[in-house]
Amino acid sequence: MIKRTIKKVWNWLIEIIKETLNLSWTLVGLVIATLTLTGSAQQITGLATIITLAVWLLTIGFRKDKPQGGAAKKVSR
């Protein structure tokens, strides 16, 4: 039971790293925007970046393609 839980957590962490790398250019743009803005615009952009990243990573399971009938369903993005 503990082995299975550790394996699930490990796979989730690997998935988080993959998703973050897939978003790397978007995150670079948002970080640059945060650094170039001033005042409340900088705070709002930084907070929005962190919240969006957290929601994106927490909803990995909803976006994952699940096999139906033995073949993976293709989803265009």
N, C-alpha and C positions, 0 to 999 in steps of 0.2 A: 504494500500500500504506500509506504513512504517513498519507495523507489519510483513508483508510478507518478506520485505527486512531484517529486524532484524532476523527473523527466518532462512532465507537462510544463513546469515553471521554466526549465531550461529551453524547451522548444518555444515558449512564449517570448523569452528574452532574445533568442535568435531571430524570431519573427519581428520583434521591435527594432532590432538593429537593421534588418533588411528594409523595413518600411522607412526608417529614418534615412538610410542611404538613398532610397528611391526618391525621397523628398528633399534631397540635399540642396539642389539649386533653388528651390522655392524657399527653403529655410535661409539660405545665404542672402537672397533678396530681401526677406523680411528682417533679417538681422541688420543688413546695410540700411534699410529704411529706418529701423529703430535708432541706429547710431547717427544718422544724418538729421533726424528730426530733433526738435527741442521742446521743452515744456510738457504740457499735457498731451500733445500729439505723440511724443516719444513714449510716454507712460502707457497710453492707450494702445499704441501699436505693439509695444513689448508685451503687455498683458494679453492682448488678443493673440499674439504669436504663441505664447506659452499655453493658453487655453485651447487653441486650435490643435496644437501638437498633442496635447494630452488627450483630447477627445479622439483624434485620429488614431492614436496608439491604443486607446481603450476599446475602440470599435473594430479592431483587426478581425475578430471572429465573424462579424456580420458581413464583411466584404470578401471573405475567403470563398473561393469557388468550391462547391461541394459536389462530389460525383453523384450522378443520377443514372441508375441503370448500368453501372460499371464504367461509364465514360464521364470524364470531367465536362461540365457544362461550360461553354465558352461565353464570356461576357465581354462585349466591346466597351472600351473605356476611352 
